[in-house]
């Protein structure tokens, strides 16, 4: 029973920070949306960053139309599992994937000659489609392995602290 209680407390402790961060993020987004009148206002930003945001949004929209099964919520969940959601948003990932696919197709068509041109273009475009997802899933697997390897040490330290009469 003590082991089950330790695992329950450990799970609570591990998820508490994430849910608090998500709640704070939602509160901040709601505050920004209400202050902006429901949509983003780019009056305080430079023209270059406003143009970048428009391009980013349009590429993310293209991604949503081409890859319907990869919704922004699913992409965000994949990025959180990989541990890169603080640096890379779902919109940025989707836009980068579309841009990489387009650049791969363009590079393949310009670098090769003859019939190999089409084959190289399709190959590089396919790489632009599959490589980002592969890298994110590999990062998620590495993070999972790291968490699995550190969990026994954490539970051991937690048990020692509880036996010594300390609280969380």
C-alpha positions as CSV (number, residue, x, y, z in Angstrom):
1,X,0.0,0.0,0.0
2,X,2.9,2.3,0.8
3,X,4.3,1.7,-2.7
4,X,1.0,2.4,-4.4
5,X,0.7,5.6,-2.3
6,X,4.2,6.6,-3.4
7,X,3.5,6.1,-7.0
8,X,0.2,8.0,-6.7
9,X,2.0,10.9,-5.0
10,X,4.8,10.8,-7.6
11,X,2.2,10.9,-10.5
12,X,0.5,13.8,-8.8
13,X,3.7,15.6,-8.3
14,X,4.8,15.1,-11.9
15,X,1.5,16.3,-13.4
16,X,0.9,19.2,-11.1
17,X,3.5,21.5,-12.6
18,X,2.4,20.8,-16.2
19,X,-1.3,21.4,-15.4
20,X,-0.5,24.6,-13.6
21,X,1.6,25.8,-16.5
22,X,-1.1,24.9,-19.0
23,X,-3.7,26.8,-16.8
24,X,-1.4,29.8,-16.6
25,X,-0.9,29.7,-20.4
26,X,-4.7,29.5,-21.0
27,X,-5.3,32.4,-18.6
28,X,-2.6,34.5,-20.4
29,X,-4.0,33.7,-23.8
30,X,-7.6,34.5,-22.7
31,X,-6.3,37.9,-21.4
32,X,-4.6,38.6,-24.6
33,X,-7.6,37.6,-26.7
34,X,-9.9,39.8,-24.6
35,X,-7.6,42.7,-24.8
36,X,-7.2,42.3,-28.6
37,X,-10.9,42.0,-29.1
38,X,-10.8,38.3,-30.1
39,X,-8.1,38.5,-32.7
40,X,-4.4,39.3,-32.8
41,X,-3.5,42.9,-33.4
42,X,-0.1,43.6,-35.0
43,X,0.0,47.3,-34.4
44,X,2.9,47.0,-31.8
45,X,5.0,44.8,-34.0
46,X,7.4,45.5,-36.8
47,X,6.2,45.1,-40.4
48,X,8.7,42.2,-40.9
49,X,7.5,40.3,-37.9
50,X,3.8,40.9,-39.0
51,X,4.6,39.6,-42.5
52,X,6.4,36.6,-40.9
53,X,3.3,35.8,-38.8
54,X,1.0,36.0,-41.9
55,X,3.3,33.6,-43.8
56,X,3.4,31.3,-40.8
57,X,-0.4,31.3,-40.5
58,X,-0.9,30.7,-44.2
59,X,1.6,27.8,-44.3
60,X,0.0,26.3,-41.3
61,X,-3.4,26.6,-43.0
62,X,-2.0,24.8,-46.1
63,X,-0.7,22.0,-43.7
64,X,-4.2,21.6,-42.2
65,X,-5.7,21.2,-45.6
66,X,-3.1,18.7,-46.9
67,X,-2.6,16.6,-43.8
68,X,-6.1,16.5,-42.2
69,X,-5.2,13.8,-39.7
70,X,-2.5,16.0,-38.2
71,X,-4.6,18.6,-36.4
72,X,-2.9,21.4,-34.5
73,X,-3.9,19.8,-31.2
74,X,-2.3,16.5,-32.3
75,X,0.9,18.2,-33.4
76,X,1.0,20.1,-30.1
77,X,0.6,16.9,-28.2
78,X,3.5,15.3,-30.2
79,X,5.7,18.4,-29.5
80,X,4.9,18.2,-25.8
81,X,5.8,14.5,-25.7
82,X,9.1,15.4,-27.3
83,X,9.7,18.2,-24.8
84,X,10.1,21.0,-27.4
85,X,6.7,22.7,-27.1
86,X,8.2,25.7,-25.3
87,X,10.5,26.5,-28.2
88,X,8.4,25.3,-31.1
89,X,4.7,25.9,-31.5
90,X,2.4,23.6,-33.5
91,X,1.8,26.4,-36.0
92,X,5.6,26.8,-36.5
93,X,6.1,23.1,-36.9
94,X,3.3,22.8,-39.4
95,X,4.5,25.8,-41.4
96,X,8.1,24.4,-41.3
97,X,6.9,21.1,-42.6
98,X,5.1,22.7,-45.6
99,X,8.0,24.9,-46.3
100,X,10.5,22.0,-46.1
101,X,8.4,20.0,-48.5
102,X,8.1,22.8,-51.0
103,X,11.9,23.6,-50.7
104,X,12.7,19.9,-51.2
105,X,10.5,19.7,-54.3
106,X,12.0,23.0,-55.7
107,X,15.6,21.9,-54.9
108,X,15.1,18.5,-56.5
109,X,13.7,20.1,-59.7
110,X,16.5,22.6,-59.9
111,X,19.5,20.4,-59.0
112,X,19.0,17.4,-61.2
113,X,18.9,17.0,-65.0
114,X,16.5,15.0,-67.2
115,X,14.2,12.4,-65.8
116,X,16.1,12.3,-62.5
117,X,14.8,15.8,-61.9
118,X,11.3,14.6,-61.1
119,X,12.5,11.6,-59.1
120,X,14.8,13.8,-57.0
121,X,12.1,16.4,-56.5
122,X,9.6,13.8,-55.3
123,X,12.3,12.2,-53.0
124,X,13.3,15.4,-51.4
125,X,9.6,16.5,-51.0
126,X,8.9,13.1,-49.3
127,X,11.8,13.7,-47.0
128,X,10.3,17.1,-46.2
129,X,7.1,15.3,-45.3
130,X,8.5,12.4,-43.2
131,X,11.7,13.7,-41.6
132,X,10.1,16.3,-39.2
133,X,7.7,13.7,-37.8
134,X,10.5,11.2,-37.5
135,X,12.7,13.7,-35.6
136,X,9.9,14.6,-33.2
137,X,9.0,11.0,-32.5
138,X,12.7,10.2,-32.0
139,X,13.0,13.1,-29.5
140,X,9.9,11.9,-27.7
141,X,11.3,8.3,-27.4
142,X,14.6,9.7,-26.1
143,X,12.7,11.8,-23.5
144,X,10.6,8.8,-22.5
145,X,13.7,6.7,-22.0
146,X,15.4,9.4,-20.0
147,X,12.3,9.7,-17.8
148,X,12.1,6.0,-17.4
149,X,15.7,5.8,-16.3
150,X,15.4,8.6,-13.8
151,X,12.1,7.6,-12.3
152,X,13.4,4.8,-10.0
153,X,16.0,7.3,-8.5
154,X,13.2,9.9,-8.0
155,X,10.9,7.4,-6.3
156,X,13.8,6.2,-4.1
157,X,14.6,9.8,-3.0
158,X,10.9,10.4,-2.4
159,X,10.6,7.3,-0.2
160,X,13.7,8.3,1.8
161,X,12.2,11.8,2.3
162,X,8.9,10.5,3.4
163,X,10.5,8.0,5.8
164,X,12.5,10.8,7.3
165,X,9.3,12.7,8.0
166,X,9.7,15.4,5.3
167,X,6.8,16.5,3.1
168,X,6.8,17.3,-0.6
